[in-house]
Amino acid sequence: MSLLVVVGNCQAESTRKLLMSTGHFTGERIAPVHELEAADLDWFAPLIRRADVLVTQPIRDGYRGLPVGTRQLRELLPRTALHVVVPVLRFDGLMPYQAIIRDPDEPSLNPPVVPYHDLRTLVAAAGHGPAPAPDAAALRRAAAMSVEQMRVRETAHGAVTVSDYLETTPVWHTVNHPDNRTLAFMVSRVLEALGCSGEPVPPDYEMLGGLDAPVEAAAAQALGVDVAGRTVWRDRAAGVIDADEVRRAQLEFYRRRPALVAHGLQRHAQRIANLGLLA
């Protein structure tokens, strides 16, 4: 069997498990790339040098001060090794207000209670009152924008294509935690790129289902998707998370970080404008 190494964020290990389920590969879990430290290079670099197959998300050179960028890892591979790029999966079609915002001063910092931002709360923190709810056309545009962003990233990085699957409006756990079906679809594209037969076999649990975000009912209706039981934040271990608690804690979080609020408004200006949140 071929030695497989998968490098990326929290989606990488699920990708590895699905590839391993085909029986074509051997390999072991490695930490997400953002958890790697300089001391890990003593085993990580030799592992890459022995790999038969390397699957990576797009990672910039010198990420977090380490030589773990996609190009840098590819240069370590044996000449006979195969390399496939997979996109960083994000889709906000059914969660149009949910966002990931990295504080420029402290990129690893997450907001309190849940590690996701809500564009409505962000706008409120900037002093804007509640805006009218977006109509169905705006919600459909939001989903189409999310698919197009994925398509642009796939093209830019030469990644396998998953954007066509997003057009079916899959129901994810959060905007960056796909369901097993989406992950399995992506892995089937990886197998095609590698020239391998067979199909991935997902486990009987949702690999990235530790936290479920609410699905926006209006978005589901606008997109023609029937979603049941997704009206609240739910942690697999702790249970239901109160939405008012999330909003209160995050408003206070923003109050102490005006620069983060300004960055978030700029980073997601197109989404905010489409949803009419500043109207």
LUMROKE-556686 format. One line per 10 residues: number of its first residue (from 1); their letters; for each residue x, y, z of N, C-alpha, C. Coordinates in steps of 0.1 Angstrom, whole numbers. Layout:
# residues N
NUM> A> X,Y,Z,X,Y,Z,X,Y,Z; ...
This chain:
# residues 279
1> MSLLVVVGNC> 8,-12,0,0,0,0,9,12,0; 3,23,-5,11,36,-6,10,44,7; 21,50,11,22,58,23,15,72,19; 4,75,27,-4,87,25,-1,97,36; 1,109,32,1,120,42,-9,131,37; -17,135,47,-27,146,44,-24,158,53; -22,169,47,-18,181,55,-28,192,53; -33,198,63,-43,209,62,-49,212,76; -61,218,76,-67,222,88,-75,211,94; -86,214,101,-94,203,108,-100,194,98
11> QAESTRKLLM> -101,198,85,-107,189,75,-98,178,71; -85,180,73,-75,171,68,-76,156,73; -78,155,86,-79,142,92,-91,134,87; -102,141,85,-114,134,80,-111,130,65; -104,138,58,-100,134,44,-91,122,44; -82,122,54,-73,110,55,-81,97,58; -90,98,68,-98,87,71,-106,81,59; -112,90,52,-119,85,40,-110,79,30; -99,85,27,-89,79,18,-85,65,23; -82,64,35,-77,52,41,-88,41,40
21> STGHFTGERI> -101,45,40,-112,35,40,-112,27,27; -105,32,17,-105,25,4,-96,13,4; -87,12,13,-77,1,14,-65,3,5; -64,15,-1,-52,18,-10,-40,23,-3; -42,28,9,-32,36,16,-29,31,30; -17,34,35,-13,33,49,-9,47,53; -10,50,66,-7,63,71,-13,65,85; -9,76,91,-13,79,105,-18,93,106; -25,96,116,-30,110,118,-18,119,121; -18,131,116,-9,141,120,-17,153,124
31> APVHELEAAD> -11,162,132,-19,173,138,-22,183,126; -33,191,128,-36,201,119,-24,210,117; -22,216,105,-10,224,103,-9,236,112; -20,241,117,-19,253,126,-14,249,140; -13,236,143,-9,231,156,6,226,155; 12,225,143,25,221,142,35,231,148; 45,226,154,56,235,160,69,231,154; 79,240,157,93,237,151,98,224,155; 95,219,167,101,206,171,95,195,163; 83,197,157,76,186,150,83,184,136
41> LDWFAPLIRR> 91,193,132,98,191,119,108,180,119; 112,176,131,121,164,132,115,151,127; 102,150,128,96,138,123,87,141,110; 82,154,110,73,157,99,80,157,85; 92,164,85,99,165,72,103,151,67; 109,142,75,112,129,70,100,121,66; 89,123,72,76,117,68,73,121,54; 74,134,51,70,139,37,80,133,27; 93,132,31,103,126,22,100,112,18; 93,105,27,90,90,24,76,88,18
51> ADVLVTQPIR> 68,99,17,54,97,12,53,93,-2; 44,84,-5,40,81,-19,29,90,-24; 21,94,-15,10,103,-19,9,114,-9; 9,127,-13,7,138,-5,-6,146,-9; -15,148,0,-27,155,-2,-26,168,7; -27,179,1,-26,192,9,-37,201,5; -41,209,15,-49,221,12,-38,232,8; -43,243,2,-33,254,-2,-28,260,11; -15,260,13,-9,265,25,3,274,20; 3,286,25,13,296,20,27,292,26
61> DGYRGLPVGT> 37,296,19,51,294,23,53,300,37; 61,293,45,64,299,58,52,301,67; 42,292,66,30,294,74,34,293,89; 30,303,97,33,304,111,48,302,114; 56,307,104,71,306,106,77,293,104; 70,284,98,75,270,95,75,267,80; 84,259,75,85,256,61,75,245,57; 62,248,59,52,238,57,42,242,46; 46,252,38,37,256,27,36,245,17; 25,245,9,23,235,-1,35,233,-10
71> RQLRELLPRT> 40,244,-15,52,243,-24,64,238,-17; 65,242,-5,77,237,3,76,222,6; 64,217,9,62,203,11,64,195,-2; 59,200,-13,61,193,-26,75,191,-29; 84,201,-26,98,200,-29,105,189,-21; 99,184,-10,105,174,-2,101,160,-7; 91,159,-15,86,146,-20,96,138,-28; 96,125,-28,103,117,-37,98,120,-51; 107,118,-61,103,121,-75,91,114,-80; 89,102,-74,78,93,-79,65,96,-72
81> ALHVVVPVLR> 65,104,-62,53,107,-54,43,115,-61; 30,113,-57,19,120,-63,14,130,-53; 10,142,-59,5,153,-50,-9,158,-55; -18,159,-46,-32,164,-50,-35,175,-40; -40,186,-46,-45,197,-37,-60,197,-36; -64,198,-23,-79,199,-21,-82,213,-16; -94,218,-19,-97,231,-14,-100,231,1; -98,243,7,-104,245,21,-119,247,19; -126,238,25,-141,238,22,-148,248,31; -155,257,25,-164,266,32,-176,268,24
91> FDGLMPYQAI> -188,269,30,-200,271,24,-210,277,34; -215,289,30,-224,296,40,-238,298,34; -242,290,24,-255,291,18,-266,290,27; -266,281,37,-277,279,47,-274,286,60; -262,292,61,-259,300,73,-253,313,68; -261,321,62,-256,333,55,-250,344,64; -253,343,77,-247,353,86,-235,348,93; -232,336,92,-221,330,100,-208,333,92; -197,337,100,-185,341,94,-173,337,102; -161,335,96,-149,333,102,-140,346,100
101> IRDPDEPSLN> -136,352,111,-129,364,111,-117,363,120; -105,365,114,-92,363,122,-88,377,126; -86,379,139,-81,392,145,-67,394,139; -64,405,132,-51,407,127,-40,407,138; -44,411,150,-34,412,161,-33,399,168; -42,390,167,-42,377,174,-50,367,166; -44,362,155,-51,353,145,-57,341,151; -51,336,162,-57,323,168,-69,326,177; -72,338,179,-83,342,189,-97,339,183; -105,332,191,-119,329,187,-128,337,195
111> PPVVPYHDLR> -140,341,190,-150,347,198,-155,338,209; -161,343,220,-165,335,231,-178,327,227; -180,316,235,-191,307,235,-191,298,223; -191,303,211,-189,295,199,-178,302,190; -170,294,183,-159,299,176,-162,305,162; -174,311,161,-179,317,148,-185,331,151; -183,339,141,-189,353,142,-203,353,135; -211,362,139,-224,364,133,-224,379,127; -226,380,114,-225,393,108,-235,403,113; -246,398,118,-256,407,124,-251,413,137
121> TLVAAAGHGP> -245,404,145,-239,409,157,-227,419,155; -219,415,145,-208,424,141,-213,438,137; -223,438,129,-229,451,124,-235,459,136; -241,452,145,-247,458,157,-236,464,166; -225,457,167,-213,462,175,-207,475,169; -209,476,156,-204,488,149,-214,500,150; -225,498,157,-234,509,160,-246,510,150; -248,500,142,-259,500,132,-271,492,138; -283,498,136,-295,491,141,-299,479,133; -308,472,137,-313,460,129,-318,464,116
131> APAPDAAALR> -315,457,105,-319,460,92,-331,450,88; -338,453,78,-349,444,74,-343,430,70; -350,420,72,-345,407,67,-343,406,52; -333,400,47,-331,399,33,-342,391,26; -345,394,14,-355,387,7,-349,374,1; -357,365,-5,-353,353,-10,-342,354,-21; -343,364,-29,-333,366,-40,-320,369,-34; -319,377,-23,-306,380,-17,-300,368,-11; -308,359,-5,-303,347,1,-298,337,-10; -305,337,-21,-300,328,-32,-287,334,-37
141> RAAAMSVEQM> -286,347,-38,-273,353,-43,-262,350,-33; -265,350,-20,-255,347,-10,-250,333,-12; -258,323,-15,-254,310,-17,-246,309,-30; -250,316,-40,-243,316,-53,-229,322,-51; -228,332,-43,-215,339,-40,-206,329,-33; -211,321,-24,-203,312,-17,-197,301,-26; -206,296,-35,-201,286,-45,-191,292,-54; -193,305,-58,-183,311,-67,-170,313,-61; -170,317,-48,-157,319,-41,-150,305,-40; -157,294,-38,-150,281,-38,-144,278,-52
151> RVRETAHGAV> -152,282,-62,-147,279,-76,-135,287,-79; -134,299,-75,-123,308,-77,-110,302,-70; -112,298,-57,-101,292,-50,-96,279,-56; -105,271,-61,-101,258,-67,-93,261,-80; -97,271,-88,-89,274,-100,-76,280,-96; -76,289,-87,-63,296,-83,-53,286,-78; -57,275,-71,-47,266,-65,-46,253,-72; -53,251,-83,-53,238,-90,-58,227,-82; -69,230,-74,-74,220,-65,-85,211,-72; -88,200,-66,-99,192,-72,-112,200,-70
161> TVSDYLETTP> -122,197,-78,-134,205,-78,-144,199,-69; -149,208,-60,-160,205,-51,-172,215,-53; -169,226,-59,-179,237,-60,-192,232,-67; -190,223,-77,-203,218,-83,-211,210,-73; -205,204,-64,-213,197,-53,-220,207,-44; -214,218,-41,-220,228,-33,-233,234,-39; -234,233,-52,-246,238,-59,-258,230,-55; -256,218,-50,-267,210,-45,-272,214,-31; -266,224,-25,-269,229,-12,-268,218,-1; -256,213,2,-255,203,13,-257,210,26
171> VWHTVNHPDN> -262,202,36,-264,207,49,-252,204,58; -244,214,61,-232,213,69,-235,215,84; -225,212,92,-225,215,106,-223,230,109; -213,235,103,-210,250,104,-204,253,90; -201,266,88,-196,270,75,-183,264,70; -175,258,80,-163,252,76,-162,238,81; -173,232,86,-173,218,90,-183,211,82; -179,205,70,-188,198,61,-193,185,67; -204,181,61,-210,168,65,-202,157,58; -204,144,62,-196,133,57,-198,132,42
181> RTLAFMVSRV> -210,134,37,-213,133,23,-204,142,14; -203,155,19,-195,164,11,-180,160,11; -175,156,23,-162,151,24,-159,139,15; -169,130,15,-167,118,7,-167,121,-8; -175,131,-12,-175,136,-26,-161,141,-30; -156,149,-21,-143,155,-24,-132,144,-25; -133,134,-16,-123,123,-16,-125,115,-29; -137,114,-34,-139,106,-47,-132,114,-58; -131,127,-57,-124,135,-67,-109,133,-66; -105,132,-53,-90,129,-51,-86,116,-57
191> LEALGCSGEP> -95,106,-55,-92,92,-60,-92,92,-75; -100,100,-81,-100,101,-96,-87,108,-100; -82,118,-93,-70,125,-97,-58,115,-95; -59,106,-86,-48,96,-83,-49,84,-92; -60,83,-99,-62,71,-108,-65,59,-100; -71,60,-88,-74,49,-79,-89,45,-80; -92,32,-80,-106,28,-80,-112,28,-66; -125,25,-66,-132,23,-53,-138,36,-49; -146,35,-38,-153,47,-32,-150,47,-17; -149,60,-12,-147,61,3,-159,56,10
201> VPPDYEMLGG> -156,51,22,-167,46,31,-167,54,44; -177,63,45,-178,72,57,-181,64,69; -176,68,81,-180,61,93,-194,64,97; -199,57,107,-213,58,111,-216,70,120; -207,80,121,-208,92,128,-203,103,120; -208,115,123,-204,127,115,-190,132,120; -180,131,112,-166,133,116,-164,147,121; -171,157,115,-169,171,120,-182,176,126; -189,167,132,-202,171,138,-202,174,153; -191,178,158,-191,182,172,-199,194,176
211> LDAPVEAAAA> -201,203,167,-209,215,169,-218,217,157; -231,218,160,-240,222,149,-245,236,151; -244,244,140,-250,258,141,-264,257,136; -272,268,140,-285,268,134,-285,271,119; -294,265,112,-296,267,98,-307,278,97; -304,288,89,-313,299,87,-325,294,79; -337,294,85,-349,289,79,-353,296,66; -351,309,66,-354,316,54,-345,312,42; -332,310,45,-323,306,35,-327,292,30; -330,283,39,-334,269,35,-346,270,26
221> QALGVDVAGR> -356,278,29,-368,279,21,-364,285,7; -356,296,7,-352,302,-5,-345,293,-15; -337,284,-9,-329,274,-17,-336,261,-19; -348,259,-14,-356,247,-16,-351,235,-9; -345,237,3,-339,226,11,-348,224,24; -351,212,26,-359,208,38,-349,204,49; -348,213,59,-339,210,70,-347,209,83; -346,198,90,-353,197,103,-343,196,115; -348,201,126,-340,200,138,-327,208,139; -326,219,132,-314,227,132,-318,242,135
231> TVWRDRAAGV> -324,244,146,-329,257,149,-320,264,160; -312,256,166,-304,261,177,-289,257,176; -280,264,183,-267,259,185,-267,246,193; -260,236,189,-259,224,197,-246,218,197; -240,216,209,-227,210,211,-229,195,213; -222,186,207,-224,172,208,-223,167,222; -213,173,230,-211,169,244,-219,177,254; -221,190,251,-227,199,261,-242,202,259; -247,199,247,-261,201,244,-263,215,238; -276,220,240,-280,233,234,-272,244,240
241> IDADEVRRAQ> -269,254,231,-262,266,236,-272,278,233; -274,286,243,-283,297,242,-279,307,233; -287,311,223,-283,321,213,-282,335,219; -290,338,229,-288,351,235,-275,352,243; -271,341,249,-258,341,255,-247,343,245; -248,337,234,-237,339,223,-237,354,219; -249,360,217,-249,374,213,-244,383,223; -248,381,236,-243,390,247,-228,389,248; -223,377,248,-208,375,250,-200,381,239; -206,379,227,-198,384,215,-199,399,214
251> LEFYRRRPAL> -210,405,218,-211,420,217,-200,426,227; -199,420,239,-189,425,248,-175,422,243; -173,411,237,-160,408,230,-157,419,220; -166,422,212,-164,433,201,-162,446,208; -169,449,219,-167,462,225,-153,465,229; -145,454,232,-131,456,236,-122,455,225; -127,452,212,-119,450,201,-124,457,189; -124,470,189,-130,478,177,-122,475,164; -109,473,165,-101,470,153,-106,457,146; -110,447,154,-115,435,149,-128,437,142
261> VAHGLQRHAQ> -137,445,148,-149,448,142,-147,455,128; -138,465,128,-136,472,115,-130,462,105; -121,453,109,-115,443,100,-126,434,95; -135,429,103,-146,420,99,-155,427,89; -159,440,92,-168,447,83,-161,448,69; -148,450,68,-141,451,56,-140,438,49; -136,428,57,-134,414,52,-147,409,45; -158,411,51,-171,406,46,-180,416,41; -174,427,35,-182,438,30,-192,434,19; -188,425,11,-197,421,0,-209,413,5
271> RIANLGLLA> -206,404,14,-217,396,20,-227,405,28; -221,414,35,-229,424,43,-238,432,34; -232,437,23,-240,445,14,-251,437,7; -248,425,3,-258,417,-4,-270,414,6; -267,412,18,-278,409,28,-284,421,33; -279,433,29,-286,445,33,-285,448,48; -274,444,55,-273,445,69,-270,459,74; -265,468,65,-263,482,68,-273,491,63; -284,486,58,-295,494,53,-302,502,64
